[in-house]
């Protein structure tokens, strides 16, 4: 009979997962805001005022950050699984 005693998810993994989800979620919301703003009749000059420059730049930084955090989450998960596999031998 095999042991299926999996360790609980660590705090680091949980934080990384929430950071990935929030970075992707904010980027998608920024995309939707730009789409809605364009559909509402905003032109190019209107996007350079107020909070719009931040909304336009957010996906440019948010999505690569989410990919980097996802790779870090995979690395942490792979290290945890390899430790579990070594300890179960």
Rosetta blueprint (number, residue, H / E / L):
1 X L
2 X L
3 X L
4 X L
5 X L
6 X L
7 X L
8 X L
9 X L
10 X L
11 X H
12 X H
13 X H
14 X H
15 X H
16 X H
17 X H
18 X H
19 X H
20 X H
21 X H
22 X H
23 X H
24 X H
25 X H
26 X H
27 X H
28 X H
29 X H
30 X H
31 X H
32 X H
33 X H
34 X H
35 X H
36 X H
37 X H
38 X H
39 X H
40 X L
41 X L
42 X L
43 X L
44 X L
45 X L
46 X H
47 X H
48 X H
49 X L
50 X L
51 X L
52 X H
53 X H
54 X H
55 X H
56 X H
57 X H
58 X H
59 X H
60 X H
61 X H
62 X H
63 X H
64 X H
65 X H
66 X H
67 X H
68 X H
69 X H
70 X H
71 X H
72 X H
73 X H
74 X H
75 X H
76 X H
77 X H
78 X H
79 X H
80 X H
81 X H
82 X H
83 X H
84 X H
85 X H
86 X H
87 X H
88 X L
89 X L
